[in-house]
Amino acid sequence: IAGITQAPTSQILAAGRRMTLRCTQDMRHNAMYWYRQDLGLGLRLIHYSNTAGTTGKGEVPDGYSVSRANTDDFPLTLASAVPSQTSVYFCASSDDEGAGGNEQFFGPGTRLTVL
Amino acid sequence: GQNIDQPTEMTATEGAIVQINCTYQTSGFNGLFWYQQHAGEAPTFLSYNVLDGLEEKGRFSSFLSRSKGYSYLLLKELQMKDSASYLCAVRDSNYQLIWGAGTKLIIKP
């Protein structure tokens, strides 16, 4: 693995179903993030984690949960999917939560459709 | 509220120069980033500004004026592969990135 991987690449999900989007990075970055990207809107932060064992809520956390059991993995769970959660989901990581010019590196994204 | 404004779409000619503007109003300022995103792909980092002035990196340059809440990305010697969306993002007082909706740049031969 080099960088960040996400799985699945795409998914069609029935409303009400539970779904976990997986994210793994091999750069030993402390901070990780989940965003959703919708047409005409900027990336919106769902949840973040500044270091293993800690998580925080972003701009649009409702309906989503995360965990950070170790440095590498940061799964995003939709407990009961709704059509408004149809979006492209990006996982990202950075070397530090905010110091200096540490940019965020992005995974390839998961395209989720909730019917 | 926090707001990042960019033009929705711009068109330019191969070999020319284009300037993409970004204005922002955020709670605090801890740096401004530009990212490039090709259709169907992930955003990739282009530049970072935290002090006023111009940062040059090859064909791409980025300018920042903190007093005006303004930045621009300058792309020179445009190539067809530069057709993409360009995202402006500001790191706020909580050290979270606030993102603009992006500017879709169309390059014509």
Interface residues (C-beta under 8 A of the other chain):
Chain A: G40 L41 G42 L43 R44 L45 Y48 G58 F90 E97 G98 G100 G101 E103 Q104 F105 F106 G107 P108 G109
Chain B: I4 N30 G31 F33 E41 A42 P43 T44 F45 Y48 V50 L87 A89 R91 Y95 Q96 L97 I98 W99 G100 A101 G102
